[in-house]
Amino acid sequence: MSTLLFDPDCGLCTRAAALLRRLDLRADIEPGWREELIVHGVDLRRFERAIPFVLPTGQVAYGVVGIALALKTSHKRWARGTGVLLLFRPVRKVAEKIYGWVADHRGQLPGSTCSMR
């Protein structure tokens, strides 16, 4: 089973995880406590900037690609389509810029309580 790990100390990340849970993914969505990150082979430095999605093979995809792959596991067709769209190179490039901006400013966004930064 695949696993999406989110920063449990970040209000924004916690809310995003709750939203993703509603999409009925065929993946676990778990808090990324340090021990879990190490067990799953997640790069701790990358985790500070990008959500990791751990594939059944042990490979880890981060950020937009990780979210896209997670969405592709949904039982909802529109969510799977969104995942496919996010992997389309021109869309991914724009999404990565937006994702980077949010990652850089997540501590300043409403409701955020990030301690990883």
C-alpha positions as CSV (number, residue, x, y, z in Angstrom):
1,M,0.0,0.0,0.0
2,S,1.2,3.5,-0.8
3,T,1.5,6.1,2.0
4,L,1.2,9.9,1.9
5,L,3.0,11.5,4.8
6,F,2.2,15.0,6.0
7,D,3.7,17.4,8.5
8,P,1.6,16.9,11.6
9,D,2.9,20.1,13.1
10,C,1.6,22.3,10.3
11,G,-2.0,23.3,10.3
12,L,-2.1,23.8,6.6
13,C,-0.7,20.3,5.9
14,T,-3.1,18.8,8.4
15,R,-6.1,20.4,6.7
16,A,-4.8,19.3,3.3
17,A,-4.5,15.7,4.6
18,A,-8.0,15.9,5.8
19,L,-9.2,17.1,2.4
20,L,-7.3,14.3,0.7
21,R,-8.9,11.7,3.0
22,R,-12.3,12.7,1.7
23,L,-11.1,11.7,-1.8
24,D,-11.2,8.0,-0.9
25,L,-7.6,7.3,-1.9
26,R,-6.2,3.8,-2.1
27,A,-3.3,5.0,0.0
28,D,-2.7,5.6,3.6
29,I,-2.5,9.2,4.7
30,E,-0.4,9.4,7.9
31,P,1.4,12.0,10.0
32,G,5.1,12.2,9.1
33,W,6.6,11.8,12.5
34,R,10.4,11.5,12.4
35,E,10.4,7.8,13.1
36,E,7.9,7.2,10.2
37,L,9.9,9.2,7.8
38,I,13.0,7.2,8.6
39,V,11.2,3.9,8.3
40,H,9.9,4.9,4.9
41,G,13.2,6.2,3.7
42,V,12.1,9.8,3.3
43,D,14.7,12.5,2.9
44,L,14.2,14.6,6.1
45,R,15.5,17.8,4.3
46,R,13.1,17.3,1.4
47,F,10.2,16.7,3.8
48,E,10.7,20.2,5.1
49,R,9.6,21.5,1.7
50,A,7.6,18.8,0.0
51,I,5.1,16.2,1.0
52,P,6.3,12.6,0.3
53,F,4.3,9.9,-1.3
54,V,5.8,6.5,-0.6
55,L,5.0,3.9,-3.3
56,P,4.7,0.2,-2.5
57,T,8.1,-0.3,-4.2
58,G,9.7,2.0,-1.6
59,Q,10.3,4.8,-4.1
60,V,9.4,8.2,-2.8
61,A,7.9,11.0,-4.9
62,Y,7.8,14.5,-3.4
63,G,5.6,17.6,-3.8
64,V,3.4,17.9,-6.9
65,V,4.4,14.6,-8.3
66,G,3.7,12.9,-4.9
67,I,0.2,14.5,-4.7
68,A,-0.5,13.7,-8.3
69,L,0.4,10.0,-7.8
70,A,-1.8,10.0,-4.6
71,L,-4.7,11.5,-6.5
72,K,-4.3,8.8,-9.2
73,T,-5.2,6.2,-6.5
74,S,-8.6,7.8,-5.8
75,H,-11.9,5.9,-6.3
76,K,-13.2,9.2,-7.7
77,R,-12.7,9.6,-11.4
78,W,-12.3,13.4,-11.3
79,A,-9.5,13.1,-8.7
80,R,-7.7,10.5,-10.8
81,G,-8.0,12.8,-13.8
82,T,-6.6,15.7,-11.8
83,G,-3.6,13.5,-10.8
84,V,-3.0,12.7,-14.5
85,L,-3.3,16.4,-15.4
86,L,-0.8,17.4,-12.7
87,L,1.7,15.0,-14.3
88,F,1.4,16.7,-17.7
89,R,4.6,18.6,-18.0
90,P,3.3,22.2,-18.7
91,V,0.7,21.8,-15.9
92,R,3.3,20.3,-13.5
93,K,5.7,23.2,-14.1
94,V,3.0,25.7,-13.1
95,A,1.8,23.6,-10.2
96,E,5.4,23.3,-8.9
97,K,5.8,27.1,-8.9
98,I,2.6,27.4,-6.9
99,Y,3.6,24.5,-4.6
100,G,7.0,26.1,-4.0
101,W,5.4,29.5,-3.1
102,V,3.1,27.8,-0.6
103,A,5.9,25.8,0.9
104,D,8.0,28.9,1.3
105,H,5.1,30.9,2.9
106,R,3.2,28.1,4.7
107,G,4.2,29.5,8.1
108,Q,2.6,32.8,7.2
109,L,-0.6,31.4,5.8
110,P,-3.9,31.6,7.9
111,G,-4.2,28.7,10.3
112,S,-0.6,27.5,9.8
113,T,1.4,26.4,12.8
114,C,4.5,25.0,11.1
115,S,7.4,24.0,13.3
116,M,9.5,22.3,10.6
117,R,10.7,25.7,9.2
